[in-house]
Amino acid sequence: MSPAKKKELTIEEGFKHLEDAVQKMDSEDISLEESFAVYEKAMQVLKSTRKKIDEVEKKVMVVNDNGDREEFQ
């Protein structure tokens, strides 16, 4: 599949992928090469997931004590 056609992971899917990556790297059955490949993919997922979280945080508004809306901090 070309990079432009890859399905973007949701935030939840990103977290699941990262949890799976940690479990794989903790396994004694994984080779060093496989571990590096899992790590590199996890870093890509982490970057993408962090970007999505940042976008959501920018959209979130909170209501302050006066009843006014302000940006989430």
Phi and psi in degrees as GROMACS dihedral restraints (atoms count N, CA, C in turn):
[ dihedral_restraints ]
;  ai    aj    ak    al  type     phi  dphi    fc
    3     4     5     6     1   -72.2    20    10
    4     5     6     7     1   154.7    20    10
    6     7     8     9     1   -57.1    20    10
    7     8     9    10     1   -33.4    20    10
    9    10    11    12     1   -69.9    20    10
   10    11    12    13     1   -23.5    20    10
   12    13    14    15     1   -99.6    20    10
   13    14    15    16     1     0.9    20    10
   15    16    17    18     1   -66.7    20    10
   16    17    18    19     1   138.9    20    10
   18    19    20    21     1   -73.0    20    10
   19    20    21    22     1   129.1    20    10
   21    22    23    24     1   -75.1    20    10
   22    23    24    25     1   137.1    20    10
   24    25    26    27     1   -76.5    20    10
   25    26    27    28     1   145.6    20    10
   27    28    29    30     1   -74.1    20    10
   28    29    30    31     1   170.3    20    10
   30    31    32    33     1   -59.7    20    10
   31    32    33    34     1   -43.7    20    10
   33    34    35    36     1   -63.2    20    10
   34    35    36    37     1   -42.6    20    10
   36    37    38    39     1   -64.7    20    10
   37    38    39    40     1   -36.7    20    10
   39    40    41    42     1   -62.1    20    10
   40    41    42    43     1   -46.0    20    10
   42    43    44    45     1   -61.6    20    10
   43    44    45    46     1   -41.3    20    10
   45    46    47    48     1   -62.3    20    10
   46    47    48    49     1   -44.3    20    10
   48    49    50    51     1   -60.8    20    10
   49    50    51    52     1   -42.2    20    10
   51    52    53    54     1   -66.0    20    10
   52    53    54    55     1   -40.4    20    10
   54    55    56    57     1   -61.7    20    10
   55    56    57    58     1   -43.5    20    10
   57    58    59    60     1   -63.1    20    10
   58    59    60    61     1   -39.6    20    10
   60    61    62    63     1   -62.8    20    10
   61    62    63    64     1   -42.5    20    10
   63    64    65    66     1   -62.1    20    10
   64    65    66    67     1   -43.8    20    10
   66    67    68    69     1   -62.3    20    10
   67    68    69    70     1   -42.3    20    10
   69    70    71    72     1   -63.1    20    10
   70    71    72    73     1   -43.9    20    10
   72    73    74    75     1   -70.9    20    10
   73    74    75    76     1   -24.5    20    10
   75    76    77    78     1   -76.6    20    10
   76    77    78    79     1   -17.9    20    10
   78    79    80    81     1   -69.0    20    10
   79    80    81    82     1   140.7    20    10
   81    82    83    84     1   -79.2    20    10
   82    83    84    85     1   -10.8    20    10
   84    85    86    87     1   -89.2    20    10
   85    86    87    88     1     2.1    20    10
   87    88    89    90     1   -97.3    20    10
   88    89    90    91     1   137.0    20    10
   90    91    92    93     1   -77.8    20    10
   91    92    93    94     1   164.9    20    10
   93    94    95    96     1   -62.1    20    10
   94    95    96    97     1   -41.2    20    10
   96    97    98    99     1   -63.0    20    10
   97    98    99   100     1   -44.2    20    10
   99   100   101   102     1   -63.6    20    10
  100   101   102   103     1   -39.8    20    10
  102   103   104   105     1   -60.9    20    10
  103   104   105   106     1   -43.2    20    10
  105   106   107   108     1   -64.2    20    10
  106   107   108   109     1   -40.7    20    10
  108   109   110   111     1   -64.1    20    10
  109   110   111   112     1   -43.2    20    10
  111   112   113   114     1   -62.7    20    10
  112   113   114   115     1   -42.4    20    10
  114   115   116   117     1   -62.3    20    10
  115   116   117   118     1   -47.2    20    10
  117   118   119   120     1   -61.0    20    10
  118   119   120   121     1   -44.3    20    10
  120   121   122   123     1   -64.4    20    10
  121   122   123   124     1   -41.5    20    10
  123   124   125   126     1   -61.9    20    10
  124   125   126   127     1   -38.1    20    10
  126   127   128   129     1   -66.4    20    10
  127   128   129   130     1   -36.3    20    10
  129   130   131   132     1   -64.9    20    10
  130   131   132   133     1   -44.0    20    10
  132   133   134   135     1   -64.8    20    10
  133   134   135   136     1   -41.9    20    10
  135   136   137   138     1   -60.0    20    10
  136   137   138   139     1   -45.0    20    10
  138   139   140   141     1   -61.7    20    10
  139   140   141   142     1   -45.2    20    10
  141   142   143   144     1   -64.9    20    10
  142   143   144   145     1   -43.3    20    10
  144   145   146   147     1   -66.3    20    10
  145   146   147   148     1   -42.0    20    10
  147   148   149   150     1   -62.2    20    10
  148   149   150   151     1   -38.7    20    10
  150   151   152   153     1   -62.3    20    10
  151   152   153   154     1   -42.7    20    10
  153   154   155   156     1   -64.6    20    10
  154   155   156   157     1   -41.7    20    10
  156   157   158   159     1   -62.4    20    10
  157   158   159   160     1   -42.8    20    10
  159   160   161   162     1   -60.0    20    10
  160   161   162   163     1   -41.1    20    10
  162   163   164   165     1   -63.6    20    10
  163   164   165   166     1   -41.5    20    10
  165   166   167   168     1   -65.1    20    10
  166   167   168   169     1   -43.8    20    10
  168   169   170   171     1   -59.9    20    10
  169   170   171   172     1   -35.2    20    10
  171   172   173   174     1   -67.7    20    10
  172   173   174   175     1   -27.0    20    10
  174   175   176   177     1   -88.2    20    10
  175   176   177   178     1   -18.7    20    10
  177   178   179   180     1   -75.6    20    10
  178   179   180   181     1   130.7    20    10
  180   181   182   183     1  -117.5    20    10
  181   182   183   184     1   147.2    20    10
  183   184   185   186     1  -120.8    20    10
  184   185   186   187     1   156.4    20    10
  186   187   188   189     1   -99.7    20    10
  187   188   189   190     1   124.0    20    10
  189   190   191   192     1   -84.1    20    10
  190   191   192   193     1  -177.6    20    10
  192   193   194   195     1   -60.2    20    10
  193   194   195   196     1   -26.8    20    10
  195   196   197   198     1   -85.6    20    10
  196   197   198   199     1    -1.5    20    10
  198   199   200   201     1    86.7    20    10
  199   200   201   202     1     3.8    20    10
  201   202   203   204     1   -86.7    20    10
  202   203   204   205     1   151.6    20    10
  204   205   206   207     1   -91.2    20    10
  205   206   207   208     1   139.8    20    10
  207   208   209   210     1  -145.0    20    10
  208   209   210   211     1   163.1    20    10
  210   211   212   213     1   -67.1    20    10
  211   212   213   214     1   146.3    20    10
  213   214   215   216     1   -66.3    20    10
  214   215   216   217     1   136.1    20    10
